Amino acid sequence: MLNYTDILVGNYDRMLRGTPTVTFDYLVKQLPTATAFINKKYEVVYVSDRWINDFDFTRKEVIGRTLKDVFGEVTREWEKVLKDCLKGISHEVSLHQHTDEFGNHRWFEWTNTPWYDEKENIIGVILQTEDVTYRIRTEIQAKKLENLLDSKSEITNIGSWEYDVERKHLTWCEITKKLHEVVPTYEPNIDTAINFYKEGYSRNAIALAVDKAIQDGVPYEVNCQIITAKGNEITVITTGKPIFKKGKLIGLIGTFRDITPSLEHEKKAKRQERHFKSIFNSSYQFTGILDTQGTFLEINETALTFSGLKEEDVIGKKFWDAYWWPIPDYVKDGLKQVVKTAAEGEFMRSEIVVLDKDKNPIPVDFSIKPIYDENKKIFSLLAEGRMIKEMVAARRKLKESEQKFRALYELSPISYILSDFDTGEILDFNTSFEQTTGYTRKSLGSLKVQDILVTGSKTQLLRIRKEIESNQAFGPEEQQYIKKDGTKFPVLVSGSLVGNKKGRKLLWSTAQDISESKQSEARLREEKKLLRTLIDNLPLNVFIKDLESNKVLVNKAELDYVGLKEEDVIGKNDYDFYDEESAEISRKEDLEVMRSRKPMLRKETISVKKDGSMTSFLTSKIPLMDEEKKVKGLIGISLDISDLKQKEEELHDLINVTSVQNKKLVNFAHIVSHNLRSHTANFSMLLDFLVSETDVEEKNRIIKMLMEASDNLLETLENLNEVVAISTNINLDKKPVNLYEKIRAVEQNLTAYLKNNNALIINDVDEDLMIKAVPAYAESILMNFITNAIKYKNPMRKPVVRLSAERKDEYTVLSIKDNGLGIDLKEHGEKLFGMYKTFHKNPEARGIGLYITKNQVEAMNGKITVESAVGKGTTFKIFFNEQN
């Protein structure tokens, strides 16, 4: 707008300098902004077409007219702004409402700027306007929606929130703040808002949902728990929806609703439903719920037990199609009518006969009544039946059934006795009493209550009497009755004091025969004892752990293993018996079994006790469930396989030894075959020459060659015999050998040999070092390696052999280092210890020494390694096994 003003002012300057006025007027008309030039008298001098159109004027109506003439009035505020402009004071943009000739309200933003000439003199005011009606209406509508949303939030208690992605600004409404229990001035951000969610699943779920909404534009609805600012935990449903503008995410909006009350209501409803089911199924009456068309919706356990049916045999079937009606075809129409009448709102009741599971006719007090909903409309029917067989009989005999509740009285499996409290005289009793005690009304005679009770102490009787006088009742407590035949049986007795019209004190007593329950308890104790005996005699370690891995049951094998009594083990965990690493592994296994609900079967485990002893087990762990299928611990079974593992290792070692021996045997057989075949071929050839030779001198030469061949054969046989002796000696007698002294003895035996070769032996072995070895083998090994070191000396230097030793794990390692010719291990390494293998052009070399030495070392469960460089020397390391 300032650019247009500059242009206009510039044009005006030119106009004053002689530029035609029509040019300036033409420029003003085309301005894209609604603009008007006003002189000091507030008269309109120039005006743009946009300004004329916005206010629905014509140019003839406004040019030369004052603002008051054009708009009808000039408010004091506007007049002050115009006067300030003529003084050179500019004002901020102002907002004004304009009503057109049709009565429509429109809103304009006004800018009032001083109008200067070329000499910087103020000659008027430049008015510029912008129609903002749409924006103002939109803001008004948004405010209305906001007020409506706030009102709805107040009613539904649903909060709202908004997140500006660009500004990273989070806004909560008052309801959302109220649900978070923060102060009204609280300013949340995205991190603090997420931290209100309960740590764990809830916080992870909302963080993931918000991230996916921001990153991928995915809306969400999540059920979570939050911890409010006051520390209260509530369950909420929070939703979020991405907001896009021109395909770009600009923010998120969502709602926040507390569903804790509804969840509590749902839990309460479930508890009420369970309570109803419990009452419904434990009712003594036959009870069923029907829809208004007579179809079974529910039936209780009492009715099912009576009829011998299952729930699926009844639910969904018509009431009149049930099997227990004695003449279905006869009664069906009547039952349909009864159902129809009850469905219309009447309570129906009558005495009918039904058939029990054995097809016996049973009289029943039957009723059916409508059930209403909260709108007073009938939505189902309640059908009930009470067996009244004994009540009917009693009504025929005594006509006192209502007074004495004869139906319950006679059918009860519990004995009822009506007696005089003061005298103990038995006035009445039920059938159960007769069946239990064997007394009839005739045989009872003048017996009193105290006559059929096993006599207790006077203190006990006095206590019961005082309890009755004080509380009008006593019991239940366990006592004993005496039957007519004199036998005794346990009963659970209780009583209530009543009175008759004559003021006589009467005592209603109940006596429940608990013989079977006592027997069941005894059987249960016996079964527990047998089960315990079985568990304790299993050749397995058996234990049960709770959720914290504390042992709640262990068998004898487990107690024997840990070496403790049961009271010292129960309530303890593996950290109390094993080292930390073993206990930690066991705890992780327990947690995984209880978490996954999958058993861990036959896993090989190792337990290390506090004393360091180690045991290998084959362990199974099975999750232990309660009646609601919730994990409450685990059952563990372990089999000690330490002996099996040892046998397995021994077998593995034996197999390895056998394999090695087989390889040696094959190799030895090959060598024997080759060498003996060479000697026999030589003998055969020389004998052929001898037989065919006639010259005496040549024969003598051939005979000499035969003698040399014979000596060579004997030497070969001796070598082979020594190898066989080493390989077949499987029960070597290893003894402690002082290595230093053994080296000294070998050096002494080689004195002449060492002197002739000007050789030096350096013995760096500790004087007290003992090794486990076959003494003869140890001496042979030392002799062989020392003589070899000198035999293959470097002719350019004096031969030096250095011997040293060190302990390494289960071995004593002897190092024999020389400065001889050395061996090319790349070329000869694989056949270094082979039989008859030589690597230097030494006429004394036979290739048998290293082979025999290696066999001797391996026969003692040792090993040999070699390091060598041609021209520098060789180091042999002999590993003497100190374990076996």
PyMOL commands that set and color helices and strands:
alter all, ss='L'
color gray80, all
select helices_A, chain A and resi 2-16+21-29+49-54+59-62+67-71+76-86+133-156+174-180+190-195+201-216+260-282+301-307+311-313+319-321+328-343+389-397+401-404+406-411+431-437+441-444+449-452+458-471+515-536+556-562+566-569+574-576+580-596+642-692+696-728+739-749+751-756+775-791+825-831+849-859
alter helices_A, ss='H'
color red, helices_A
select strands_A, chain A and resi 34-39+44-47+94-99+105-116+122-131+158-164+169-172+220-227+233-245+248-258+286-290+296-299+348-355+361-372+378-387+415-420+426-429+473-482+488-499+505-513+541-545+551-554+600-608+614-625+631-640+735-738+760-763+770-773+800-808+811-818+863-869+873-881
alter strands_A, ss='S'
color yellow, strands_A
deselect
rebuild
show_as cartoon
